[in-house]
Amino acid sequence: MPFLLRGIRKGKWNKAYPEWLADDEFPADPVCDFNTSRNMLSLYMVEDLSEHNISRTIAALALTKIKPKHKDHQRIENYDYIAFDFGLISNIGMTLEKSDGQTLDEGINANHYNLIELSVQRLTILAREIKDNFSDNINRVNVKPLARYIQNSIRNNNLDINVVKDFGAPFHEQMNDLLSGDYDISNIACT
């Protein structure tokens, strides 16, 4: 059964519903993780939630946060994500549209979808369904395993290595530290 995956901030999803919230309301914090563009929400499909299947997707998505020209954004950080059943979208009457993703991994980009024709009400419905039915799929990947995921994607030639080489020294130093000296991008063949 395929799942849809989205980066989030775990702390905004793991909270209990506030006492002051009316029964027909939903807290704003989780919905704020659904940054939309042109009333669309970016999602990535994974076949299942095994580490083998999600690690490549998470590596690609985590690297989208690295900004080579901004010295404050050259380090990997913990990556929080939520995954929910692909069928949920049709069950709640929403529409997915396949489109190209924007990561350094073309294989992952091929598994990108946009949830289209969104309104605040529809985002709230989606967030409520996810929080109420898929809260076990709210996860965090800490930087050490994330570094391994990135290293595996590099070794398997899944990433645009020329872009990775241009990441700043803080990124490469952190990767080397996290991988106990087993990180050497100079030995990785460019494709």
N, C-alpha and C positions, 0 to 999 in steps of 0.2 A: 504494500500500500504506500503510495508516494505521499510525501509531506511537503509543505511550503515552509520556508525558513526566512526569518527576518531578524536583523540585529536590533536589540533593544537595550534598555538599562534595567537590569534585573530588579533593583531596589524599588522601582516604580510598579512592578507587577506582583511582588511577593507580599505586599501589605494586605491586611484584612480590609474589608469594606469599612469605611468610617461610620461611626454610630450616627452622625448627623445626616448621612446620605438617605434620601427618600428611596423607597422600594423601586420606583421607576427611573432612578438616576444611576449614573455610573461615574466613578471618580475621573477627574481630568488627567491625572498623571500618566496612566498607561496610554491613553489616547495620544498624548504628546509625543510618544515614541514613533507614531505613525506619521512621519514627515512626508507630506505628499508634494507632488509637483504636477501641475496641470490636472488636479483632481485624480491622480493616479498614485498607487502605492507599489513600490518595487518589492518583489518577492523572488526567492530562488527555490526551485524544486530539488528535492533529494529523494532517492528511491526508498530509503528507510533511515532509521535513526542510529544505525550502528556507527561506531567511531570511524570505521573504514570509509563509510559513505559520506559522512558529514565533514570529515577533517579537511578535505580538499576545498569544499565550499567555504568553510570557516576561514581557512588560510587566505583565500582570495578576497573574502569580504573584509577581513581584518586589515589587509594591506591597503584597502581603499582609504583607510584613515591616515596612512603615512603621506606626508606632504614634503617632498624633498627640498623645496625652496623655503620652508618655514621651520626654523630650528626648533620651535616648541612642539612640532608634530613629527618627529623623526624616530620615535620609539614605539614599539608595539605595547599594547595595553591589554588587560583582560578583555575578552570578547564575550558579551552576553547575547543570547539569542533565544528566540522562541520558535517552536516548530508545531505545526498543526496539520491535521488531516487535509489533504488536497480537496476532498469532497465537501468540506465545510463550506467552501465558497458557493457552490451550486445549491447546497442545502439552505443557505440563508438568502438565496436569490441575487447573488452578485456575479460579476462577470470578470473573467481573466482574459488577458490578451498576451500572447507570446511576443516577446521582443528581445532585442539584443541587450545583454547586460553590460556593465561598465567596470569590469574587474580586469586584472592582469592575466586572467586565465580564460582563454577562449572556450575551453570545454565547459566551464562553469557559466560563462556568458550565454551559452546555448540553452541553459536551463532556467533562463530568466523569464519572469512573467510580470505584467503590470495588472493590478486590480484596478479596474477603470470605472468611470462614472461615479466617483465617490462624493459623498456629502458628509458633513459632520455627523449626522444621524446614522449613516451607514457605517462610518468608522467606529462609532460607539457600539453599534450592534456587533461588529466584528470583534472589537476588543472585549466586550462582555462574553461572547461565545468562547473566545480563547481563554480568558481568565477563568471562567466557570468550568470549562470542559478539558482544557489542555494545560493546566497549571503544572503538571508533572513534567512538561516539556519546556519549562523555562530553565535555562542552564547558563553556566558561566564556564568558559575555557580560560584557565589561568595562563600567564605568559609563558611558563616553561613548556607545557604541552603545545601551546600555540606556536612556539618557536620550532618544535619538532614538526608540526603540521606544515609550516612554511618551508622548512628544510626539505621535507619529503616532496613538496610541490616543486621546489627548485631542482632536486635530484631527478625527478620524473619528467623534467622539461615541460611542466604545465604552465609555468609563468613566463611572462615576457622578461627574460633575464637582463636585457639591456636597461630596462626601467629599474629593476631591482638593484642593479649595480650603481645606479645614480642616486639611490637613497643615501642620506647623509651618514657620516661616521657614527653618530650616536646609535643609529639603527644597527649597523654592522657590528659595533662593539657590544651592544646588548645581545644580539643573536649569538655572538661568540661566547659571551659569559653564560647565557642560558643553556647553551649546548656544550658547556665545559670544554671549549676549544675545538669542537668538532665542526665548526663553521668556517669554511674557506671558500668564498665565492669565486676566487681566482682559479680554482681547479674545476669549476663547473663549466661545461661546454655551452656555448651560446648556440641557440637554434635559430 
